[in-house]
Amino acid sequence: MDGKWLASCQHLMNANGRNRRITDSRRLLQRAARRRITASKRRITTSKRRITTSKQRITTLKRRITAAS
């Protein structure tokens, strides 16, 4: 139980705390990133839906025009 051993224990404890802090911050960052990704996905899907609906509208109009002529 000399001073050197105590110092090494202290060092390990400090390292452990630092690692925990790093992992916590990483977890938070990952959560934020996931939220951002899901939001962008939602935006993409909504735009896709909008495009498909407009396409359908165009095709129906075309059909109507061809039927009328």
Biopython code that builds the backbone (N, CA, C, O; Angstrom):
import numpy as np
from Bio.PDB.StructureBuilder import StructureBuilder

atoms = [
    (1, "MET", "N", (0.843, -1.212, 0.000)),
    (1, "MET", "CA", (0.000, 0.000, 0.000)),
    (1, "MET", "C", (0.877, 1.261, 0.000)),
    (1, "MET", "O", (0.628, 2.210, 0.743)),
    (2, "ASP", "N", (1.881, 1.244, -0.830)),
    (2, "ASP", "CA", (2.765, 2.413, -0.886)),
    (2, "ASP", "C", (2.143, 3.500, -1.752)),
    (2, "ASP", "O", (1.087, 3.299, -2.352)),
    (3, "GLY", "N", (2.787, 4.627, -1.813)),
    (3, "GLY", "CA", (2.254, 5.791, -2.520)),
    (3, "GLY", "C", (2.049, 5.558, -4.005)),
    (3, "GLY", "O", (1.087, 6.048, -4.596)),
    (4, "LYS", "N", (2.971, 4.799, -4.608)),
    (4, "LYS", "CA", (2.916, 4.554, -6.049)),
    (4, "LYS", "C", (1.634, 3.795, -6.412)),
    (4, "LYS", "O", (0.940, 4.138, -7.369)),
    (5, "TRP", "N", (1.336, 2.744, -5.612)),
    (5, "TRP", "CA", (0.154, 1.920, -5.858)),
    (5, "TRP", "C", (-1.123, 2.778, -5.769)),
    (5, "TRP", "O", (-2.029, 2.676, -6.596)),
    (6, "LEU", "N", (-1.151, 3.630, -4.722)),
    (6, "LEU", "CA", (-2.298, 4.514, -4.515)),
    (6, "LEU", "C", (-2.481, 5.444, -5.712)),
    (6, "LEU", "O", (-3.594, 5.657, -6.194)),
    (7, "ALA", "N", (-1.355, 5.993, -6.178)),
    (7, "ALA", "CA", (-1.389, 6.923, -7.307)),
    (7, "ALA", "C", (-1.936, 6.226, -8.546)),
    (7, "ALA", "O", (-2.737, 6.802, -9.283)),
    (8, "SER", "N", (-1.503, 4.973, -8.781)),
    (8, "SER", "CA", (-1.958, 4.227, -9.957)),
    (8, "SER", "C", (-3.463, 3.982, -9.863)),
    (8, "SER", "O", (-4.174, 4.091, -10.861)),
    (9, "CYS", "N", (-3.949, 3.650, -8.662)),
    (9, "CYS", "CA", (-5.384, 3.441, -8.446)),
    (9, "CYS", "C", (-6.156, 4.720, -8.779)),
    (9, "CYS", "O", (-7.181, 4.692, -9.460)),
    (10, "GLN", "N", (-5.632, 5.837, -8.277)),
    (10, "GLN", "CA", (-6.259, 7.142, -8.518)),
    (10, "GLN", "C", (-6.332, 7.412, -10.019)),
    (10, "GLN", "O", (-7.352, 7.864, -10.539)),
    (11, "HIS", "N", (-5.233, 7.124, -10.692)),
    (11, "HIS", "CA", (-5.141, 7.353, -12.132)),
    (11, "HIS", "C", (-6.203, 6.535, -12.870)),
    (11, "HIS", "O", (-6.885, 7.044, -13.759)),
    (12, "LEU", "N", (-6.335, 5.252, -12.487)),
    (12, "LEU", "CA", (-7.318, 4.378, -13.118)),
    (12, "LEU", "C", (-8.738, 4.907, -12.883)),
    (12, "LEU", "O", (-9.568, 4.919, -13.791)),
    (13, "MET", "N", (-8.995, 5.341, -11.657)),
    (13, "MET", "CA", (-10.321, 5.862, -11.334)),
    (13, "MET", "C", (-10.648, 7.092, -12.184)),
    (13, "MET", "O", (-11.752, 7.227, -12.712)),
    (14, "ASN", "N", (-9.667, 7.980, -12.303)),
    (14, "ASN", "CA", (-9.845, 9.184, -13.107)),
    (14, "ASN", "C", (-10.134, 8.826, -14.562)),
    (14, "ASN", "O", (-11.019, 9.398, -15.199)),
    (15, "ALA", "N", (-9.354, 7.851, -15.077)),
    (15, "ALA", "CA", (-9.515, 7.417, -16.462)),
    (15, "ALA", "C", (-10.926, 6.869, -16.664)),
    (15, "ALA", "O", (-11.581, 7.151, -17.668)),
    (16, "ASN", "N", (-11.383, 6.074, -15.681)),
    (16, "ASN", "CA", (-12.707, 5.478, -15.764)),
    (16, "ASN", "C", (-13.782, 6.568, -15.839)),
    (16, "ASN", "O", (-14.698, 6.497, -16.658)),
    (17, "GLY", "N", (-13.654, 7.564, -14.980)),
    (17, "GLY", "CA", (-14.616, 8.669, -14.976)),
    (17, "GLY", "C", (-14.640, 9.402, -16.298)),
    (17, "GLY", "O", (-15.702, 9.737, -16.825)),
    (18, "ARG", "N", (-13.428, 9.651, -16.837)),
    (18, "ARG", "CA", (-13.322, 10.351, -18.110)),
    (18, "ARG", "C", (-14.003, 9.543, -19.221)),
    (18, "ARG", "O", (-14.735, 10.089, -20.046)),
    (19, "ASN", "N", (-13.743, 8.216, -19.220)),
    (19, "ASN", "CA", (-14.341, 7.350, -20.237)),
    (19, "ASN", "C", (-15.865, 7.378, -20.156)),
    (19, "ASN", "O", (-16.560, 7.424, -21.170)),
    (20, "ARG", "N", (-16.361, 7.350, -18.923)),
    (20, "ARG", "CA", (-17.808, 7.361, -18.750)),
    (20, "ARG", "C", (-18.383, 8.652, -19.330)),
    (20, "ARG", "O", (-19.399, 8.644, -20.025)),
    (21, "ARG", "N", (-17.688, 9.787, -19.019)),
    (21, "ARG", "CA", (-18.144, 11.075, -19.527)),
    (21, "ARG", "C", (-18.164, 11.073, -21.055)),
    (21, "ARG", "O", (-19.112, 11.551, -21.677)),
    (22, "ILE", "N", (-17.089, 10.519, -21.652)),
    (22, "ILE", "CA", (-16.982, 10.480, -23.117)),
    (22, "ILE", "C", (-18.133, 9.666, -23.696)),
    (22, "ILE", "O", (-18.783, 10.092, -24.651)),
    (23, "THR", "N", (-18.389, 8.476, -23.106)),
    (23, "THR", "CA", (-19.446, 7.615, -23.633)),
    (23, "THR", "C", (-20.806, 8.292, -23.493)),
    (23, "THR", "O", (-21.654, 8.180, -24.378)),
    (24, "ASP", "N", (-21.013, 8.997, -22.375)),
    (24, "ASP", "CA", (-22.284, 9.696, -22.173)),
    (24, "ASP", "C", (-22.496, 10.741, -23.260)),
    (24, "ASP", "O", (-23.572, 10.830, -23.850)),
    (25, "SER", "N", (-21.445, 11.539, -23.520)),
    (25, "SER", "CA", (-21.555, 12.593, -24.538)),
    (25, "SER", "C", (-21.806, 11.967, -25.903)),
    (25, "SER", "O", (-22.590, 12.478, -26.703)),
    (26, "ARG", "N", (-21.118, 10.835, -26.159)),
    (26, "ARG", "CA", (-21.297, 10.161, -27.443)),
    (26, "ARG", "C", (-22.743, 9.687, -27.589)),
    (26, "ARG", "O", (-23.350, 9.807, -28.653)),
    (27, "ARG", "N", (-23.287, 9.138, -26.476)),
    (27, "ARG", "CA", (-24.660, 8.652, -26.506)),
    (27, "ARG", "C", (-25.611, 9.807, -26.836)),
    (27, "ARG", "O", (-26.526, 9.660, -27.646)),
    (28, "LEU", "N", (-25.379, 10.953, -26.197)),
    (28, "LEU", "CA", (-26.220, 12.126, -26.447)),
    (28, "LEU", "C", (-26.128, 12.553, -27.902)),
    (28, "LEU", "O", (-27.135, 12.855, -28.542)),
    (29, "LEU", "N", (-24.890, 12.575, -28.419)),
    (29, "LEU", "CA", (-24.682, 12.967, -29.816)),
    (29, "LEU", "C", (-25.400, 12.009, -30.751)),
    (29, "LEU", "O", (-26.038, 12.427, -31.718)),
    (30, "GLN", "N", (-25.289, 10.703, -30.450)),
    (30, "GLN", "CA", (-25.936, 9.702, -31.295)),
    (30, "GLN", "C", (-27.452, 9.878, -31.277)),
    (30, "GLN", "O", (-28.115, 9.749, -32.305)),
    (31, "ARG", "N", (-27.996, 10.179, -30.081)),
    (31, "ARG", "CA", (-29.441, 10.383, -29.971)),
    (31, "ARG", "C", (-29.863, 11.569, -30.836)),
    (31, "ARG", "O", (-30.861, 11.504, -31.554)),
    (32, "ALA", "N", (-29.083, 12.662, -30.757)),
    (32, "ALA", "CA", (-29.378, 13.860, -31.549)),
    (32, "ALA", "C", (-29.313, 13.534, -33.039)),
    (32, "ALA", "O", (-30.168, 13.952, -33.820)),
    (33, "ALA", "N", (-28.282, 12.780, -33.414)),
    (33, "ALA", "CA", (-28.101, 12.410, -34.825)),
    (33, "ALA", "C", (-29.283, 11.571, -35.302)),
    (33, "ALA", "O", (-29.802, 11.768, -36.401)),
    (34, "ARG", "N", (-29.703, 10.620, -34.440)),
    (34, "ARG", "CA", (-30.826, 9.761, -34.806)),
    (34, "ARG", "C", (-32.079, 10.604, -35.033)),
    (34, "ARG", "O", (-32.823, 10.397, -35.991)),
    (35, "ARG", "N", (-32.296, 11.574, -34.112)),
    (35, "ARG", "CA", (-33.468, 12.433, -34.229)),
    (35, "ARG", "C", (-33.427, 13.194, -35.557)),
    (35, "ARG", "O", (-34.428, 13.302, -36.266)),
    (36, "ARG", "N", (-32.218, 13.726, -35.875)),
    (36, "ARG", "CA", (-32.045, 14.472, -37.120)),
    (36, "ARG", "C", (-32.339, 13.586, -38.330)),
    (36, "ARG", "O", (-33.013, 14.006, -39.271)),
    (37, "ILE", "N", (-31.820, 12.343, -38.293)),
    (37, "ILE", "CA", (-32.004, 11.406, -39.404)),
    (37, "ILE", "C", (-33.483, 11.097, -39.591)),
    (37, "ILE", "O", (-33.987, 11.122, -40.714)),
    (38, "THR", "N", (-34.184, 10.803, -38.488)),
    (38, "THR", "CA", (-35.608, 10.461, -38.585)),
    (38, "THR", "C", (-36.398, 11.636, -39.151)),
    (38, "THR", "O", (-37.313, 11.451, -39.954)),
    (39, "ALA", "N", (-36.035, 12.851, -38.725)),
    (39, "ALA", "CA", (-36.726, 14.042, -39.218)),
    (39, "ALA", "C", (-36.541, 14.176, -40.725)),
    (39, "ALA", "O", (-37.499, 14.444, -41.450)),
    (40, "SER", "N", (-35.301, 13.988, -41.198)),
    (40, "SER", "CA", (-35.017, 14.121, -42.630)),
    (40, "SER", "C", (-35.756, 13.033, -43.413)),
    (40, "SER", "O", (-36.275, 13.283, -44.502)),
    (41, "LYS", "N", (-35.799, 11.810, -42.840)),
    (41, "LYS", "CA", (-36.522, 10.708, -43.483)),
    (41, "LYS", "C", (-37.992, 11.068, -43.649)),
    (41, "LYS", "O", (-38.584, 10.858, -44.708)),
    (42, "ARG", "N", (-38.575, 11.622, -42.570)),
    (42, "ARG", "CA", (-39.983, 12.010, -42.599)),
    (42, "ARG", "C", (-40.209, 13.043, -43.700)),
    (42, "ARG", "O", (-41.167, 12.958, -44.469)),
    (43, "ARG", "N", (-39.297, 14.026, -43.758)),
    (43, "ARG", "CA", (-39.400, 15.075, -44.772)),
    (43, "ARG", "C", (-39.369, 14.461, -46.170)),
    (43, "ARG", "O", (-40.159, 14.829, -47.039)),
    (44, "ILE", "N", (-38.440, 13.514, -46.376)),
    (44, "ILE", "CA", (-38.292, 12.864, -47.683)),
    (44, "ILE", "C", (-39.583, 12.137, -48.048)),
    (44, "ILE", "O", (-40.085, 12.269, -49.165)),
    (45, "THR", "N", (-40.119, 11.365, -47.094)),
    (45, "THR", "CA", (-41.329, 10.590, -47.383)),
    (45, "THR", "C", (-42.497, 11.510, -47.741)),
    (45, "THR", "O", (-43.266, 11.217, -48.657)),
    (46, "THR", "N", (-42.625, 12.617, -47.018)),
    (46, "THR", "CA", (-43.729, 13.542, -47.292)),
    (46, "THR", "C", (-43.582, 14.140, -48.691)),
    (46, "THR", "O", (-44.562, 14.258, -49.426)),
    (47, "SER", "N", (-42.359, 14.515, -49.056)),
    (47, "SER", "CA", (-42.130, 15.096, -50.389)),
    (47, "SER", "C", (-42.438, 14.058, -51.469)),
    (47, "SER", "O", (-43.024, 14.383, -52.502)),
    (48, "LYS", "N", (-42.036, 12.800, -51.221)),
    (48, "LYS", "CA", (-42.327, 11.716, -52.167)),
    (48, "LYS", "C", (-43.831, 11.579, -52.368)),
    (48, "LYS", "O", (-44.318, 11.463, -53.493)),
    (49, "ARG", "N", (-44.556, 11.594, -51.248)),
    (49, "ARG", "CA", (-46.004, 11.461, -51.309)),
    (49, "ARG", "C", (-46.598, 12.593, -52.141)),
    (49, "ARG", "O", (-47.475, 12.371, -52.977)),
    (50, "ARG", "N", (-46.108, 13.810, -51.902)),
    (50, "ARG", "CA", (-46.585, 14.975, -52.629)),
    (50, "ARG", "C", (-46.348, 14.798, -54.132)),
    (50, "ARG", "O", (-47.219, 15.096, -54.950)),
    (51, "ILE", "N", (-45.156, 14.309, -54.476)),
    (51, "ILE", "CA", (-44.803, 14.098, -55.882)),
    (51, "ILE", "C", (-45.746, 13.091, -56.516)),
    (51, "ILE", "O", (-46.268, 13.319, -57.607)),
    (52, "THR", "N", (-45.966, 11.963, -55.820)),
    (52, "THR", "CA", (-46.817, 10.912, -56.378)),
    (52, "THR", "C", (-48.243, 11.431, -56.587)),
    (52, "THR", "O", (-48.871, 11.143, -57.606)),
    (53, "THR", "N", (-48.746, 12.194, -55.621)),
    (53, "THR", "CA", (-50.118, 12.709, -55.748)),
    (53, "THR", "C", (-50.221, 13.645, -56.951)),
    (53, "THR", "O", (-51.191, 13.589, -57.707)),
    (54, "SER", "N", (-49.217, 14.506, -57.124)),
    (54, "SER", "CA", (-49.235, 15.438, -58.268)),
    (54, "SER", "C", (-49.163, 14.660, -59.577)),
    (54, "SER", "O", (-49.843, 15.002, -60.544)),
    (55, "LYS", "N", (-48.343, 13.616, -59.608)),
    (55, "LYS", "CA", (-48.236, 12.770, -60.802)),
    (55, "LYS", "C", (-49.589, 12.157, -61.146)),
    (55, "LYS", "O", (-50.015, 12.166, -62.301)),
    (56, "GLN", "N", (-50.258, 11.621, -60.119)),
    (56, "GLN", "CA", (-51.577, 11.016, -60.318)),
    (56, "GLN", "C", (-52.557, 12.043, -60.872)),
    (56, "GLN", "O", (-53.328, 11.743, -61.784)),
    (57, "ARG", "N", (-52.527, 13.264, -60.316)),
    (57, "ARG", "CA", (-53.409, 14.329, -60.769)),
    (57, "ARG", "C", (-53.172, 14.612, -62.250)),
    (57, "ARG", "O", (-54.114, 14.761, -63.027)),
    (58, "ILE", "N", (-51.884, 14.684, -62.627)),
    (58, "ILE", "CA", (-51.521, 14.960, -64.018)),
    (58, "ILE", "C", (-52.060, 13.863, -64.934)),
    (58, "ILE", "O", (-52.652, 14.147, -65.976)),
    (59, "THR", "N", (-51.848, 12.600, -64.535)),
    (59, "THR", "CA", (-52.291, 11.482, -65.379)),
    (59, "THR", "C", (-53.811, 11.495, -65.547)),
    (59, "THR", "O", (-54.320, 11.249, -66.640)),
    (60, "THR", "N", (-54.535, 11.783, -64.457)),
    (60, "THR", "CA", (-56.001, 11.826, -64.549)),
    (60, "THR", "C", (-56.443, 12.940, -65.493)),
    (60, "THR", "O", (-57.358, 12.754, -66.294)),
    (61, "LEU", "N", (-55.794, 14.092, -65.396)),
    (61, "LEU", "CA", (-56.110, 15.219, -66.288)),
    (61, "LEU", "C", (-55.860, 14.831, -67.738)),
    (61, "LEU", "O", (-56.685, 15.100, -68.612)),
    (62, "LYS", "N", (-54.731, 14.206, -67.986)),
    (62, "LYS", "CA", (-54.390, 13.757, -69.342)),
    (62, "LYS", "C", (-55.464, 12.821, -69.871)),
    (62, "LYS", "O", (-55.915, 12.962, -71.008)),
    (63, "ARG", "N", (-55.877, 11.854, -69.036)),
    (63, "ARG", "CA", (-56.904, 10.893, -69.424)),
    (63, "ARG", "C", (-58.190, 11.624, -69.791)),
    (63, "ARG", "O", (-58.827, 11.318, -70.798)),
    (64, "ARG", "N", (-58.561, 12.597, -68.955)),
    (64, "ARG", "CA", (-59.774, 13.375, -69.186)),
    (64, "ARG", "C", (-59.692, 14.117, -70.526)),
    (64, "ARG", "O", (-60.652, 14.154, -71.296)),
    (65, "ILE", "N", (-58.525, 14.701, -70.777)),
    (65, "ILE", "CA", (-58.326, 15.466, -72.015)),
    (65, "ILE", "C", (-58.467, 14.541, -73.228)),
    (65, "ILE", "O", (-59.159, 14.871, -74.192)),
    (66, "THR", "N", (-57.799, 13.374, -73.168)),
    (66, "THR", "CA", (-57.846, 12.434, -74.295)),
    (66, "THR", "C", (-59.279, 11.927, -74.511)),
    (66, "THR", "O", (-59.714, 11.731, -75.646)),
    (67, "ALA", "N", (-60.010, 11.717, -73.396)),
    (67, "ALA", "CA", (-61.406, 11.253, -73.495)),
    (67, "ALA", "C", (-62.279, 12.343, -74.121)),
    (67, "ALA", "O", (-63.175, 12.048, -74.912)),
    (68, "ALA", "N", (-62.014, 13.601, -73.764)),
    (68, "ALA", "CA", (-62.825, 14.725, -74.265)),
    (68, "ALA", "C", (-62.609, 14.923, -75.767)),
    (68, "ALA", "O", (-63.564, 15.183, -76.500)),
    (69, "SER", "N", (-61.355, 14.802, -76.231)),
    (69, "SER", "CA", (-61.065, 15.059, -77.646)),
    (69, "SER", "C", (-61.566, 13.931, -78.552)),
    (69, "SER", "O", (-61.399, 13.998, -79.770)),
]
sb = StructureBuilder()
sb.init_structure("model")
sb.init_model(0)
sb.init_chain("A")
sb.init_seg("    ")
for serial, (resi, resn, name, xyz) in enumerate(atoms, 1):
    if name == "N":
        sb.init_residue(resn, " ", resi, " ")
    sb.init_atom(name, np.array(xyz, "f"), 0.0, 1.0, " ", f" {name:<3s}", serial, name[0])
structure = sb.get_structure()
